[in-house]
Amino acid sequence: MKSEQKIMIIEGFLEQAGPDAIENIATFLEDEDPHVMWVAIEALGTLPISEKIKNTLLPLIANPDEEIRFKTLEALWGYTGDAVLNAVVNRLKDDDELVRISAVEALGEMRDNGGKQHLIDALTDVEEIVRREAAEGLGKLGDASAVPVLEAFLQNETSNTAKVGFYVGLYLLGAEFRLISLLNLLKDPSYQVRCSVANCVLDLVDKENEKLIIKTLNAALIRETTIAARFTLQSALEELNSSNDLL
């Protein structure tokens, strides 16, 4: 059977979402084509959280293929418990930076204080995006004791890509003045940093800061010259405006 046919079958099982969907999709997790495996993993990740899915996916976190490990970590977002926490933590030292990034993101999404020290340790990772996600993840945990830790690491941080996460994390932990620090990065020379800021502020908007954020994004859009950043800024503003329309 061709891979395209297998993928169509997986999508069919997912659409039906019947009582045997998990078992039927799981049969493709040992397929010889990695792409078929990826589709099966993603499909399981979109189904309602269940112990059966968790137990099916956990062994794949240690798969030799780094993309399988990456996809599995993403599919496990929303799952909690010691088994998941330990499996995710074990991937923080993965040789592949995308796997480490996914592991740090997963820790933040788990909102489990058991991951706090591991997120702090990840603030020293050689990859700036890992540090960014670790800092933001500490903010998501909501433990204000992480503020002095983030501030201390921020003093030595040289990457503006990473600083985006530090400012977001600190803002989430009550350091509201860091929103200005974050918005100032919309003037950063790197369009990737500017895109990152535009995406991040969407999760920080509230009634008190909304006008400031919209005004700053509009100003950034006026001076923006790159296609990628203009698209990101426009998308952020459209989302903010559509949210206002619903109110």
Secondary structure, 3 states (H helix, E strand, C coil): CCHHHHHHHHHHHHHHCCCCHHHHHHHHHHCCCHHHHHHHHHHHHHCCCCHHHHHHHHHHHHCCCHHHHHHHHHHCCCCCCHHHHHHHHHHHHCCCHHHHHHHHHHHHHHCCHHHHHHHHHHCCCCCHHHHHHHHHHHHHHCCHHHHHHHHHHHHHCCCHHHHHHHHHHHHHCCCCCHHHHHHHHHHCCCHHHHHHHHHHHHHCCCCCCHHHHHHHHHHHHHHCCCHHHHHHHHHHHHHHHHHHHHC
